[in-house]
Amino acid sequence: MNRDVEYKYLLDHSDLFLSLPLYFYIMSIHIEAKQGEIADFVLLPGDPLRAKYIADNLLTEAVCYNNVRGMLGYTGYFNGKRVSVQGTGMGLPSHMIYATELINDYKVKTLIRIGTCGGLLEEIKLRDVVIAISASTDSSAVGRYFQGMTFAPTASFRLVQLAVANAAKMNMPVEVGNILSSDLFYHFSEEGDAYELWRRYGTLAVEMESAGLYMLASRLGIEALSLLTVSDHLLTGEHVSAEERQLNFTNMTKLALSLAE
């Protein structure tokens, strides 16, 4: 249907569209989906092209509902269950924009962050899957709400239990524990090891989003969890190839999708 035909169709059927309730048209600032186009269960990769990969390779009947700022979002089915996947960008501020709009404007009930992380401890190995039961942070995006006090951003215990159980059924080893959500990806080498303090307290890995997600989930009354694959190791300097990164990400995503009910 070309543009002129589309306009003629809209004019010819204007009475139908005007009869629809107002909420049908309501969109958020950064997501252009209409009400009902996003499932209650949403996966949150940082990279929008990973959202497209999931839609193309793991979902059936996938439909794109968002392309605002190139931050792709899709809804489809996995094993008969309706799920969505929404790119969020990198870092707490960007991630929290999309999480907030999904919760407040689209009434999403479950958000699962899926992404990569850097290993911090010797016992954490490349390709490991980390289930983040909690997320420490150096970000003021969380601390600014608590007037000098400290909040402990924590995952949904039900989702943690279910992820551990489903991983066992899939013969997928997992590491469960605290991670660090950092505002910085790069550090100045002359300032020393940026993560030594966190290692002393048993922090498994570092990424850039989960603490914000967990705080919003606690405040707004939904369930959230982060599943992460170790793509780089900050002690050994090892990293996986791009091909391995995609394979590991796919296996972890299947674990995330298994949490949909």
N, C-alpha and C positions, 0 to 999 in steps of 0.2 A: 504494500500500500504506500503510494508516494505521498508527499506532504500535502498537496492540494486535495487529494482524495480524503486524507485524514481530516483536514479542516472541514470539508463538506459533510463527512460522516458526523463530526461533532455538532455541526450546526443543525443537521437533520434530526439529531437525537438529543438536542439540548434539554428537552423536557425530562428525559430519562436521567441525565446527569444531575440536573437541578433537584431531582427528587431524592437523591442519595443523602444520607445523614452527613453532617459536617465532619464527624470524626473520620469518615472514609478518606478525606483529603488531607488530614493532618500529617505533616512530616516533621522531622526534627531539622536542626540547622545543618548538620553534616551528613545525614542519611535521608535519601529521597524516597524510601519505601513508603507505600501506603499502609494503613492499618491492616493487620492480618497477613501481610506478606513476609513477616519474620516469625520464625518458630519460637517457642518458649525456651528451647535449648540452643545455645549459640557457641560455636567454637571461635576463638579469637587468636588467629595468627597475627604477628606484627606485619609481615610482608603481604600486601594484597595479592601478589602473584601466587603466593601459597594458598590463599583462599580460592583462587581460580583453579589451581592444581587439584585441590580437594574436591571442588565441584565437578571437575572434568573426569577425575579418576576414581573417586570413592563414593560419590552420591549418584542417585538416579533422579531423573526428572528435574535436574537443577535449573533454576531460573535466577538470573542476575537481577537484584532489586536495587543495587546502589553502585554508582560510578562517580559520585561527587568527590572532587579532588583526586580521582583515580583510586579511591579507597574502596575496592571491590567488595561486594557482599552478595551472597547467594543463599537460596533456600532450596532444599531437595529432600531426598529420603535416603536413609541408611538402614538396611534390614527392615524396611517398612515403617521406620520411625521418622517423623518429620524433624529436620534439623536445619539450622542455618550456620553459615560461616562468614565472619566479618573481619576484614583487615583493620588494623588499628594504628599502624605506624609504630615508631620506636620511642621509648621513654614513657615515664609516668604521665606527664601532662596529656600527650596525644592519646594514650591508652585510656585514660580516665574520661576524656571527652566522649569516646565511642561507648564505653561501658555505661556512663551516666545516661546518654540518650537512649541506649537499648533498654535500660531499666525503666527510666521515667516516661519515655515517649512511646515505647513499644511493649512495655509490661513483660519483658523477658524474665524468666524465673531462674535460669541456670546459665552461668558463663564459665567456660573452660578455656583458660589461656593455654595455647600450645606454641612452643618455641624452642629456641636453643639457649644454652648457657655455657659459662666457662667453669670448669672444675677447679675447686680450691684446695681440696685435701688429697693426700696421696692415695687414700682408699677409693676415691672417686675416679673412675676410669673413663677414657674416651668411649663414646657410644652408650654409656649408661643412661637409663631413664630415671629422672629425679621427680619424685612426687613432693611438691613443696607444701609441707604441713603448716608452715608459717614463713613470713617474709620480713626480715629486718630491713632497714633502709637508712640511707644517708640523705634522703630527699626531704626538703621542706614542704613538698606537696602534701605529705601526710602530717608532719609535725605541726604545721601552722594551725590545725584545727584544735589542738589540745592544750593550748595556753601553758606551754612549758612542761607539761606532763608527757608520759610516754605511753603510746598505744601499741599493742601487739597484734599486727594484722595476721589473721589466721584463716585457714581454709575451712570449708565445710567438712566436719568430721565424717558425715555420711558419705560424701564423695570420696574422701580419702580411703575409707574402708572399702568402698565398692571398687575403686581403682586398684587397690592392692589385691583384692580377691580376683578381679578380672585379669590382672596381669599374671597371676599364678595360673589361671586357666589357660592363658595364652603362652605359658612357659617363657614369660618375659621377666627377667630379673629387674628389680627396681630398688632405688635408694630413697628412703623417706626421711625428711628432716627439714631443718631450717635453711633458707637461702638468703641471699642479700639482693635487694633491688637497689641498684645504684643510679644516680643521675649522670655519672660520667662513664664513658666508654674508654677514653684515653687518659693517661696520667703522665706527669713529667717524671722521667726516670731518676732525676737527681733528688726527688723527694722520697725515694725509697719504695719499699713494697707496700702498695696501697691496701693490700688485703691481709697482711700478717695479723692484724688485730682480730679480724673476723675468723681467721683460722684457729686462733687460740680458743675461740668459743664454739668450735665445731661446725661452722657454717659450711654447708656442702658445696655451694656453687653461687655464681653471681649472674644476674640478668638485670633488666631495666624496667619491669612493669608490675610484677605481682603484688607488691605491697599496696599500691594504689587500688588495684582490683579488689583485694581482700578488705581494705578499709571501706570502699564503697558498698561491697556486698553486706558487710556488717551494718552499716548505717542505713541502707535501703531495704534490707530484709530479703535478700536473695541468696542462693547458694553459688559458691565459686571455688575453683580449683585451678592450679597451674601444674601442667605436665611439661617437662623440659628434657631435651636430649643434650648430652654433653658433646659439644662440637669442637671445643678447644680446651686445653688444660693450662692454667696460669702458673703452675709450678714447673711442668716439664716442657712447656712450649709446643706440645704436640697439637695437631689439629687434623680433622678428618677431611677427606677429599670432598669436592662438591657432589660427586655421585653418591658417596657414602652418606653424606649429610641428608640427601633427599630420601634415600632408603630408610635411614633411621627415623627421619621425620614422619614418613608414611606409616611405619609400624607404630610409632607413638600416637599418631593421629587415629589409627584404628582402635587403640586403647581408649582414647578420649571419646570416640564415637560410641563405644560400647557402654558408656555411662548414660546415654540417652534412654529415657523411659517413656 
